[in-house]
Each structure stands twice: as C-alpha cells, then as structure tokens.
C-alpha cells in the first residue's frame, strides 16, 4: 500500500485497484478494473471516490469505533464483510482456519439467508469444528468435550442449512435480467434459455432449451417451467413429503460388462 494511497492496493496481475477498509471486524472491499473504468487513472479516481465515501462514514485511514453488528466481542478467525458501494454483494460472516495442508481455508454464511446473529453463530461453529477436525487429522489429542462440541456444531450447521435451503432459490439476483429466478439466456452463437437450480445435495444443476430449435418465447417458457418443477420437487423434499417426479428420465445405460462392438 502506498503512503499516498491508504487503503488502496494495486493488483497488476488482473489490472485493477482494490479498496479494503476494516473496522472492528467489518470488512469493506471493492475492486475497480482498468477495463471497466476506461483506464488505470480513471479506475484509480473511482477507487479514491469510493474510499473517501467510506472515510466520511467510518473515519479516516485510522478509523474510529463503530457499533459492532452484534454488540459482541470480535473472535479470531471470524469476521463480517460487506460492501455498501456495491448492492450486488450481500453481507456475510466468514470463518477462516488453517488446514492440514498449511493453507488458509474459509467458509461464508450469508446475512441475507441466515440473518446477522445466526450467520455469526454458524461462522463460529464452523471454525470450531474445522479446528477440531484438523487436530484429529494431525493425530493430536482431542478431548471428549471437543468431540462433543464438534458433533453439536455439525448438527447446528446442518439444521440451519436445511431450514433455509430454499432461501437462495427464491430470491432474484440483482444481476437477473430475465425476470424469472434461476432462468437466464445464453448469447449467440449457441443461443438458448437455461434453467438453473441446486438440488437437495447442494449440487448445481442446469437444463438448456435451444432457441434455434424451439424459438425465443417457447424456449424461455420451457426454461421457466423446468425451474418451477424442480423447485416444487425440492419443496416436497424439504417438507418431508413425496417428491415430484423429475421432468427428464435418466437414460438406460448398458451394463459395463456388455461387450463393445469392435470398430471397423
């Protein structure tokens, strides 16, 4: 960080300026790309304007105390991040720990999904259980109390994820331009409408509908219908009922033991 540019960093590899300001565990950050802002100088000017705006709210380079989001003391490895200048970035709590590979790992918990207090509690639980898991993997002594704490944290996180499973699937992103949650359009040359969702296992799934094959409106309608069907199926799973049958059946594959025909 330059003395003339407090809280502004230059990342030459990706040609951008990065603003980072931390106040009592709350991290404000935003990047300014040369390409987006029309050059290195213009990107820097935008970064300075953003930083100065934060200074007016939270104080100068050295800052001043601001109320803690939860009015609780800060914990090592657990921090809250937000970016007031960019509404597309949702505030979140992040748990950070060192893995057995010597690298830093982290996991984020959205304030929008869990609420501020629960997101913080989940970040604390995640850091605790990961630290205990690292000790187990390294062969270090782990007390019975630590093992109980790890199991309790597993249950806490699993229950919170199940309870809020449908949240991210029912909130439209600020970048969404189709008007339908989880539905987007791919541009030419392979133009198509795409239905996207995450299943009950948290895995990302998509189904595409060709505009060339179905036409613009029909392809979009089919993508929206597919998304609704998958959401209805997921809701039944969450409620513990009988899931709706998937819209597309799996292809019957031949057993692996079947002999392949030799190529001519």
PECORZI-V612268 format. One record per residue. RES is the residue in three letters. PHI is phi in radians with two decimals (* if undefined). PSI is psi as a letter, one per 30 degrees, with the letter a starting at -180 (NA if undefined). NEAR is the number of other C-alpha atoms within 10 Angstrom. Layout:
BEGIN
<<RES/PHI/PSI/NEAR> <RES/PHI/PSI/NEAR>>
END
This chain:
BEGIN
<<UNK/*/k/9> <UNK/-1.31/k/9> <UNK/-1.12/f/7> <UNK/-1.48/f/7> <UNK/-2.29/i/15> <UNK/-1.09/k/16> <UNK/1.19/g/20> <UNK/-2.17/k/22> <UNK/-2.10/k/17> <UNK/-1.80/k/18> <UNK/-1.99/j/13> <UNK/-1.21/e/8> <UNK/-1.03/e/6> <UNK/-1.93/g/10> <UNK/0.93/i/15> <UNK/-2.67/l/22> <UNK/-1.82/k/24> <UNK/-2.12/k/19> <UNK/-1.77/k/21> <UNK/-2.40/k/16> <UNK/-2.36/k/21> <UNK/-2.07/k/17> <UNK/-2.39/j/17> <UNK/0.87/h/16> <UNK/1.49/f/18> <UNK/-1.74/k/20> <UNK/-1.82/k/17> <UNK/-1.88/k/19> <UNK/-2.58/k/21> <UNK/-2.83/k/19> <UNK/-1.86/l/18> <UNK/-2.31/j/23> <UNK/-1.40/k/20> <UNK/-1.02/e/17> <UNK/-1.17/e/13> <UNK/-1.20/e/11> <UNK/-1.72/g/15> <UNK/1.44/h/10> <UNK/2.22/l/13> <UNK/-1.12/e/17> <UNK/-1.19/e/12> <UNK/-1.16/e/16> <UNK/-1.14/e/22> <UNK/-1.14/e/24> <UNK/-1.07/e/14> <UNK/-1.17/e/16> <UNK/-1.13/e/24> <UNK/-1.12/e/19> <UNK/-1.09/e/12> <UNK/-1.14/e/17> <UNK/-1.08/e/25> <UNK/-1.10/e/15> <UNK/-1.13/e/14> <UNK/-1.22/e/19> <UNK/-1.04/e/16> <UNK/-1.11/e/10> <UNK/-1.52/e/11> <UNK/-1.98/g/17> <UNK/1.73/l/15> <UNK/-1.28/a/15> <UNK/-0.95/e/15> <UNK/-1.58/f/13> <UNK/1.24/a/16> <UNK/-2.54/l/12> <UNK/-1.02/k/10> <UNK/-2.20/l/12> <UNK/-1.02/k/9> <UNK/-1.17/k/14> <UNK/-0.96/f/13> <UNK/-2.09/g/10> <UNK/0.98/h/7> <UNK/-2.18/l/8> <UNK/-1.10/l/9> <UNK/-1.27/k/14> <UNK/-1.95/k/10> <UNK/-1.10/k/12> <UNK/1.44/g/16> <UNK/-2.28/j/23> <UNK/-2.42/l/21> <UNK/-1.82/k/27> <UNK/-2.16/k/19> <UNK/-2.76/l/18> <UNK/-2.44/j/18> <UNK/-1.04/f/15> <UNK/-1.37/f/14> <UNK/-2.29/j/10> <UNK/-1.12/f/10> <UNK/-1.31/f/11> <UNK/-1.66/j/14> <UNK/-1.42/k/14> <UNK/-0.99/k/24> <UNK/-2.66/l/24> <UNK/-1.77/k/26> <UNK/-2.17/k/22> <UNK/-1.70/k/24> <UNK/-2.23/k/21> <UNK/-2.68/l/20> <UNK/-1.68/k/15> <UNK/-1.50/l/17> <UNK/-1.18/f/14> <UNK/-1.49/g/8> <UNK/1.42/g/8> <UNK/-1.81/l/8> <UNK/-1.46/k/10> <UNK/-2.07/l/13> <UNK/-2.64/l/16> <UNK/-2.54/k/15> <UNK/-1.89/k/20> <UNK/-2.26/j/23> <UNK/-1.17/k/20> <UNK/-1.20/e/19> <UNK/-1.17/e/14> <UNK/-1.38/e/20> <UNK/-1.79/f/19> <UNK/1.56/l/13> <UNK/-1.10/e/18> <UNK/-1.16/e/12> <UNK/-1.20/e/17> <UNK/-1.06/e/24> <UNK/-1.13/e/25> <UNK/-1.09/e/17> <UNK/-1.19/e/26> <UNK/-1.12/e/25> <UNK/-1.12/e/21> <UNK/-1.08/e/21> <UNK/-1.12/e/25> <UNK/-1.10/e/24> <UNK/-1.08/e/19> <UNK/-1.21/e/20> <UNK/-1.22/e/20> <UNK/-1.13/e/18> <UNK/-1.18/e/19> <UNK/-1.09/e/19> <UNK/-1.11/e/16> <UNK/-1.08/e/15> <UNK/-1.12/e/14> <UNK/-1.16/e/11> <UNK/-1.49/f/11> <UNK/1.40/g/9> <UNK/-1.41/l/11> <UNK/-1.24/k/10> <UNK/-2.15/k/12> <UNK/-1.25/l/10> <UNK/-1.10/e/9> <UNK/-1.14/e/9> <UNK/-1.14/e/16> <UNK/-1.14/e/15> <UNK/-1.12/e/12> <UNK/-1.13/e/16> <UNK/-1.09/e/21> <UNK/-1.15/e/12> <UNK/-1.12/e/14> <UNK/-1.19/e/21> <UNK/-1.02/e/15> <UNK/-1.13/e/13> <UNK/-1.07/e/15> <UNK/-1.20/e/18> <UNK/-1.09/e/12> <UNK/-1.15/e/12> <UNK/-1.13/e/15> <UNK/-1.17/e/16> <UNK/-1.15/e/11> <UNK/-1.11/e/13> <UNK/-1.88/g/13> <UNK/-0.96/e/19> <UNK/-1.50/f/17> <UNK/-1.06/e/12> <UNK/-1.16/f/16> <UNK/-1.59/f/18> <UNK/-2.14/g/12> <UNK/-2.08/k/13> <UNK/-1.37/k/14> <UNK/-1.16/k/14> <UNK/-1.19/f/9> <UNK/-1.57/f/7> <UNK/-1.27/k/12> <UNK/-2.03/f/12> <UNK/-1.48/f/13> <UNK/1.52/f/10> <UNK/-2.22/k/18> <UNK/-1.15/k/20> <UNK/1.31/g/23> <UNK/-2.18/k/25> <UNK/-2.44/l/20> <UNK/-2.04/k/20> <UNK/-1.54/k/14> <UNK/-1.34/l/9> <UNK/-1.11/l/8> <UNK/-1.50/f/6> <UNK/-1.81/i/10> <UNK/-1.10/k/15> <UNK/-2.87/l/22> <UNK/-1.68/k/26> <UNK/-2.15/k/22> <UNK/-1.73/k/24> <UNK/-2.18/k/21> <UNK/-2.85/l/22> <UNK/-1.97/k/18> <UNK/-1.43/a/16> <UNK/-1.15/f/15> <UNK/-1.63/g/6> <UNK/1.43/g/9> <UNK/-1.59/k/8> <UNK/-1.34/k/10> <UNK/-2.27/k/11> <UNK/-2.51/l/14> <UNK/-2.45/k/15> <UNK/-1.93/k/20> <UNK/-2.27/j/23> <UNK/-1.18/k/19> <UNK/-1.25/e/19> <UNK/-1.13/e/11> <UNK/-1.45/e/10> <UNK/-1.86/f/14> <UNK/1.61/l/12> <UNK/-1.02/e/16> <UNK/-1.20/e/11> <UNK/-1.16/e/15> <UNK/-1.10/e/21> <UNK/-1.15/e/25> <UNK/-1.07/e/15> <UNK/-1.17/e/18> <UNK/-1.16/e/27> <UNK/-1.10/e/21> <UNK/-1.12/e/15> <UNK/-1.11/e/24> <UNK/-1.07/e/23> <UNK/-1.10/e/17> <UNK/-1.12/e/16> <UNK/-1.16/e/21> <UNK/-1.19/e/19> <UNK/-1.11/e/15> <UNK/-1.09/e/19> <UNK/-1.16/e/22> <UNK/-1.08/e/18> <UNK/-1.14/e/13> <UNK/-1.18/e/15> <UNK/-1.11/e/17> <UNK/-1.31/f/10> <UNK/1.54/g/9> <UNK/-1.59/a/11> <UNK/-1.49/k/11> <UNK/-1.15/l/15> <UNK/-1.26/k/15> <UNK/-1.14/k/11> <UNK/-1.03/l/11> <UNK/-1.32/f/10> <UNK/-2.14/k/8> <UNK/-1.36/k/7> <UNK/-1.27/k/7> <UNK/-1.29/k/6> <UNK/-1.34/j/6> <UNK/-1.71/k/6> <UNK/-1.25/k/8> <UNK/-0.99/k/7> <UNK/-1.14/f/7> <UNK/-1.37/f/6> <UNK/-1.12/k/7> <UNK/-1.34/k/8> <UNK/-1.51/k/7> <UNK/-1.25/k/6> <UNK/-1.19/k/5> <UNK/-1.30/k/4> <UNK/-1.63/NA/3>>
END
